[in-house]
Amino acid sequence: MTYPEAYIEFLMYFHGNRDYFECHEVLEEYWKEVDPKNRTSHWVGLIQIAVGFYHYRRGNLAGSGRTLQKAFKNIEMNQNELTQLGIHSKKLQDMLTDTSHQISQGQPYQSINLPLTDDSLVDQVQAVCEENGYIWCSPSDLSNTGLVHRHSLRDRSEVITERNNALRKKRG
């Protein structure tokens, strides 16, 4: 089976260095290319998982819980698509249920590994991890603040400028 490059990258970041922010970025860009505006797309469900774990690791339990509940519903709707991507959707749902319970109990973040069913996919992602200096399925480095708080450390000047320009145009 041939998988989209963006999906391979998503899996590399998810399991390699636990850069959930980059998981979100890579897959969101791909989703906007192949299935734009479809909020029920299976790609959105995978993005929601990454976002949910990003928030969980940062201690945003309410945001994480809400996002993972949305992901759970998406996965429930898109089991066939996830199976085609080499993911065991039932096991993933069980994992998200367990994680949501941990969040509701205020338990600290723990990394998970997506339940992949295609050994050739695992081999492919492991190789990409190795090429990039990541260790497959290693736990998240909670001391890496650049990774844990990535969204707040990036340069957002371009986004802010665009928003301000749009507001000026709107005001006339």
Residue pairs with C-beta under 8 A, 6 or more apart in sequence:
1 84
1 86
1 118
1 120
1 121
3 85
3 86
3 121
3 124
4 30
4 34
6 26
6 27
6 29
6 30
7 27
7 30
7 85
8 124
8 125
8 128
9 26
9 128
10 23
10 26
10 27
10 46
10 50
11 114
11 116
11 121
11 125
12 125
12 128
12 129
12 132
12 134
13 19
13 20
13 22
13 23
13 26
14 20
14 23
14 50
14 114
15 113
15 114
15 125
15 129
15 134
15 136
15 137
16 125
16 128
16 129
16 132
16 134
16 135
16 136
16 138
17 132
17 134
17 138
17 141
17 147
18 53
18 57
18 111
18 138
18 139
18 140
18 141
18 147
19 147
19 150
20 50
20 51
20 53
20 54
20 57
21 50
21 54
21 147
21 150
21 151
22 150
23 46
23 47
23 50
24 47
24 50
24 51
24 54
27 43
27 46
27 47
27 50
28 47
30 43
31 41
31 43
31 44
31 47
34 43
35 41
35 43
38 44
40 74
40 77
40 78
41 78
42 74
42 75
42 78
42 81
42 82
42 85
44 74
45 71
45 74
45 75
45 77
45 78
45 82
46 71
48 67
48 68
48 70
48 71
48 74
49 68
49 71
49 96
49 114
51 67
52 64
52 65
52 67
52 68
52 71
52 99
53 64
53 109
53 111
53 112
54 150
54 151
55 61
55 63
55 64
55 67
56 64
56 68
56 99
56 103
56 109
57 109
57 140
57 142
57 148
58 148
58 149
59 109
61 103
61 104
61 106
64 103
65 100
65 103
65 104
68 96
68 99
68 100
68 103
69 100
71 96
72 93
72 96
72 97
72 100
75 82
75 89
75 92
75 93
75 96
76 93
78 89
79 89
79 90
82 89
82 92
83 89
83 117
86 116
86 117
86 118
86 121
87 114
87 115
87 116
87 117
88 115
88 116
88 117
91 115
92 114
92 115
95 112
95 115
99 110
99 112
102 110
109 140
109 142
110 139
111 139
111 140
113 137
116 122
116 125
125 136
126 136
129 135
129 136
130 136
140 147
140 148
141 147
142 148
145 153
146 153
